[in-house]
Amino acid sequence: TGRNDLIFEATPLPYSGGNLTIQGAGRLGTIVDPLLPPTNLDDVDLVRLEVRRGATIAVDVDLDFNNALNAAIRFFDGSGNELQGVPNPANDTVQYTATEDGVVFIGISGLGNESYDPRIPGSAQIGQVDSYTAKVTVNLPASYLADGSLVEFNGGQKTLSASPAALFLVTSPTSAA
């Protein structure tokens, strides 16, 4: 793949809704020949996905060679403005919960390159170089709608249990032919 340092170059993730985990790999910097110094030291990998308000995006990046370090993970809105990611040390992720429907960009860069502007070419700094594996998890909030004896579940519930077991009849929506 080509460069994806700026928002107009961001790689789209294969996400179309629901709860999903997407895994992949990348490289920060370019190593053409192991005997030569790396190039593209200010590399940023930007990906994009379209989410609904309330979706929580959790990103985990594991460096392959400097695994004692962490990559820099940042979130941006559809215009490239930074969104506040929240570190979650319990599962080694950085998370963001969408406040509106729309595009969210995720930036992955090496330590030292945490202040780039994904709208401005040349704004990146020199950062660590490494290959990595990444996991992006999107979870939707659970929502329930009750109307008399009808209960509709929409969203992010992962399991549903009832007691007694036959309390609910589970049906799937039918599509028009």
C-alpha positions as CSV (number, residue, x, y, z in Angstrom):
1,T,0.0,0.0,0.0
2,G,1.0,3.6,-0.5
3,R,1.4,6.4,2.1
4,N,-1.4,7.0,4.5
5,D,0.0,9.8,6.6
6,L,-2.8,12.4,5.9
7,I,-6.6,12.2,6.3
8,F,-7.2,12.1,2.5
9,E,-4.9,9.1,2.3
10,A,-6.3,7.2,5.3
11,T,-6.9,3.5,4.8
12,P,-10.5,2.6,5.2
13,L,-11.2,-0.3,7.6
14,P,-13.8,-3.0,6.7
15,Y,-16.5,-1.9,9.1
16,S,-20.2,-1.6,8.3
17,G,-21.7,-1.7,11.8
18,G,-22.2,-3.9,14.9
19,N,-19.6,-5.1,17.3
20,L,-16.5,-6.1,15.5
21,T,-12.7,-6.6,16.0
22,I,-10.4,-5.9,13.1
23,Q,-6.8,-7.1,13.2
24,G,-3.9,-6.1,11.0
25,A,-0.2,-5.3,10.8
26,G,1.8,-2.4,9.7
27,R,5.2,-0.7,9.8
28,L,6.3,2.7,11.1
29,G,9.2,3.8,8.9
30,T,10.7,2.2,5.9
31,I,13.5,-0.4,5.8
32,V,14.6,-1.0,2.2
33,D,17.9,-2.7,3.1
34,P,18.7,-4.0,6.6
35,L,22.3,-2.7,6.2
36,L,21.1,0.8,5.6
37,P,19.5,3.2,8.0
38,P,15.6,3.3,7.9
39,T,13.9,6.1,6.0
40,N,10.4,7.7,6.4
41,L,11.2,8.2,10.1
42,D,8.2,10.6,10.5
43,D,5.7,7.9,9.4
44,V,2.1,7.9,10.5
45,D,-0.4,5.2,9.7
46,L,-3.9,6.6,9.4
47,V,-7.0,4.4,9.1
48,R,-10.7,5.5,9.0
49,L,-14.0,4.1,9.9
50,E,-17.6,5.4,10.0
51,V,-19.3,4.8,13.4
52,R,-22.6,5.7,15.1
53,R,-22.8,7.9,18.1
54,G,-22.1,6.0,21.3
55,A,-19.8,3.4,19.6
56,T,-16.6,2.8,21.6
57,I,-13.4,2.2,19.6
58,A,-10.6,0.5,21.4
59,V,-7.2,0.3,19.8
60,D,-4.3,-2.0,20.8
61,V,-1.0,-1.8,19.1
62,D,1.8,-4.2,19.9
63,L,5.3,-3.4,18.5
64,D,7.2,-6.3,17.2
65,F,10.8,-5.5,18.2
66,N,10.5,-2.8,20.9
67,N,7.7,-4.5,22.8
68,A,8.6,-2.7,26.0
69,L,7.5,0.6,24.3
70,N,4.0,1.6,23.1
71,A,3.1,3.2,19.8
72,A,1.3,6.6,19.9
73,I,-2.4,6.2,19.2
74,R,-4.6,9.2,18.4
75,F,-8.1,9.8,17.2
76,F,-9.4,12.5,14.9
77,D,-12.9,13.6,13.7
78,G,-13.9,13.8,10.0
79,S,-12.3,17.2,9.7
80,G,-9.0,16.2,11.2
81,N,-9.5,17.7,14.7
82,E,-8.0,15.7,17.5
83,L,-10.5,13.8,19.7
84,Q,-9.6,12.8,23.3
85,G,-8.5,9.2,23.5
86,V,-8.6,7.6,27.0
87,P,-5.8,5.1,27.9
88,N,-7.2,1.9,29.4
89,P,-4.2,0.3,31.2
90,A,-6.2,-2.8,32.2
91,N,-6.3,-4.1,28.6
92,D,-3.5,-1.9,27.1
93,T,-5.7,0.0,24.8
94,V,-6.6,3.6,24.0
95,Q,-10.3,4.2,23.6
96,Y,-12.6,6.8,22.2
97,T,-16.4,6.9,22.5
98,A,-18.0,8.6,19.5
99,T,-20.1,11.7,20.4
100,E,-21.8,11.8,17.0
101,D,-22.3,9.7,13.9
102,G,-19.5,10.1,11.4
103,V,-16.0,9.3,10.3
104,V,-13.3,8.7,13.0
105,F,-9.6,8.6,11.9
106,I,-7.1,6.6,14.0
107,G,-3.5,7.6,13.8
108,I,-0.7,5.2,14.8
109,S,2.9,6.6,15.0
110,G,6.1,6.0,16.8
111,L,6.9,7.6,20.1
112,G,8.4,11.1,19.5
113,N,5.8,11.6,16.7
114,E,2.7,12.4,18.8
115,S,2.0,16.0,17.7
116,Y,1.5,15.8,13.9
117,D,-1.5,17.4,12.2
118,P,-3.1,14.8,9.8
119,R,-4.3,17.7,7.6
120,I,-0.8,19.3,7.1
121,P,2.0,17.7,5.1
122,G,5.3,17.9,6.8
123,S,3.9,18.4,10.3
124,A,5.1,14.9,11.6
125,Q,8.2,14.5,13.7
126,I,10.9,11.8,13.8
127,G,9.5,8.8,15.8
128,Q,10.5,5.3,16.6
129,V,10.6,2.8,13.8
130,D,9.1,-0.7,14.2
131,S,6.6,-3.1,12.7
132,Y,3.5,-3.7,14.6
133,T,0.2,-5.7,15.0
134,A,-2.9,-3.7,15.7
135,K,-6.4,-4.6,16.9
136,V,-9.3,-2.2,16.5
137,T,-12.5,-3.2,18.4
138,V,-15.8,-1.4,17.9
139,N,-18.5,-1.9,20.5
140,L,-22.0,-0.4,20.2
141,P,-23.9,0.6,23.3
142,A,-26.8,-1.7,24.1
143,S,-30.3,-0.3,23.6
144,Y,-33.6,-1.7,24.4
145,L,-37.1,-0.7,23.4
146,A,-40.2,-2.1,25.3
147,D,-43.7,-1.7,24.0
148,G,-46.2,-3.8,26.0
149,S,-45.2,-7.4,25.8
150,L,-42.7,-6.7,22.9
151,V,-39.0,-6.1,23.8
152,E,-36.6,-5.1,21.0
153,F,-32.8,-5.3,21.5
154,N,-30.7,-3.1,19.3
155,G,-27.0,-2.5,19.7
156,G,-24.1,-3.9,21.6
157,Q,-25.4,-6.6,23.9
158,K,-23.1,-9.6,23.6
159,T,-25.3,-12.1,25.3
160,L,-28.9,-12.4,26.3
161,S,-30.1,-14.8,28.9
162,A,-33.5,-15.3,30.5
163,S,-35.0,-17.3,33.2
164,P,-37.0,-19.4,32.6
165,A,-35.2,-20.3,29.4
166,A,-38.4,-20.1,27.3
167,L,-39.2,-16.6,28.4
168,F,-38.2,-15.0,25.1
169,L,-38.9,-16.0,21.5
170,V,-36.0,-14.9,19.4
171,T,-36.8,-14.0,15.8
172,S,-34.8,-12.4,13.0
173,P,-36.1,-9.6,10.9
174,T,-37.3,-10.8,7.5
175,S,-36.2,-9.1,4.3
176,A,-38.7,-8.2,1.6
177,A,-38.4,-10.3,-1.5
